[in-house]
Each structure stands twice: as C-alpha cells, then as structure tokens.
C-alpha cells in the first residue's frame, strides 16, 4: 500500500484502467442489452444516454438510446434532459483533467521539453483563446467530448462557465443529432 501512496501517476493509472474496463464491458452482450433497455426508461434513460454520449467508448450506445427515445419523446425534451446528463459526464472529465491529470502530465512533459516550447505557444495571445473555441466546437459536434473538454480543462476557464457552456452546447448537439435521426429514419 505504501507503493500506491508514493506513486506519482495515480490518475494516469486510473485513466488507463478506465479504458481497459470500458473495452471489457463493450464486449459483454448482457451489458449491451441492459444499456439498450435504458431507452424504455423515458427521461431517466435520456439522462443516462447523455452521460454515455460524451465518451469515446460509449457514444454509439448513447446514440442508440437517444434514437430509441426519439420514438416517444420530442427532440427538444431529449436535448434538454440528455444535455444535463452530458454535462454530468463532461464535468467528471473536466474535474479529472483540471485538478489532477494535468499535473501528472506536466511532470512527463517537463522531462520531454525542458524549455517549454509547446507551452509558450499554447499561452501566446494569438493561440490561448482558441483552446476553448475549438473545445466548444468539438463538444457541439456528435464526436466524443474528451478532446474538447480537455482543451477547455487546460485553459483558464472557470467551473461555472464550463458547466453553462457544456450544457448549452451538448443540448444543441444532442437535439441536432436526434432531429437528424428522425429525418433520416425511413
């Protein structure tokens, strides 16, 4: 146990283990069936689908649940409720990156680039404003949010700003995806 207390890369270890668990769960059929049955739970299912919609490993399942819910709920309702779920998922990633993971990656980065060339570019007046903008575009898109949230997490964005922006962007993105699904559906 003393090894774990002195281990500098706890959060990187947790991130790696999270990826391994997600890969294992994605291969279990009963877990897929359980997730798809969330579509019959109405608003609660929409909230869970929103949480699933933000991650690379669960975006497809989240989208299937959202499309299932579109048969009984309006796209606006789904966008709002799933938007709250997506904020929950994004905030978990945001806090993880902003509080802990950045510090661990910084020590690795300091060994690789001791002159901090990359950080100087990121914090220049011409580039620093683009991190939140690119992050916002990624969050609004139907692509998984990890990169967008990471860009916002390494910027100097306050938590309340992130929560508000994340909700608005996710609600709009989910509404557009569900609406497109309804239009394309035969």
Secondary structure, 3 states (H helix, E strand, C coil): CHHHHHCCCHHHHHHHHHHHHHHHHHCCHHHHHHHHHHHHHCHHHHHHHHHHHCCCCCHHHHHHHHHHHCCCCCHHHHHHHHHHHHHHHHHHHHHHHHHHHHHHHHHHHHHHCCCCHHHHHHCCCCCHHHHHHHHHHHHHCCCCCHHHHHHHHHCCCCHHHHHHHHHHHHHHHHHHHHHHHHHHCC
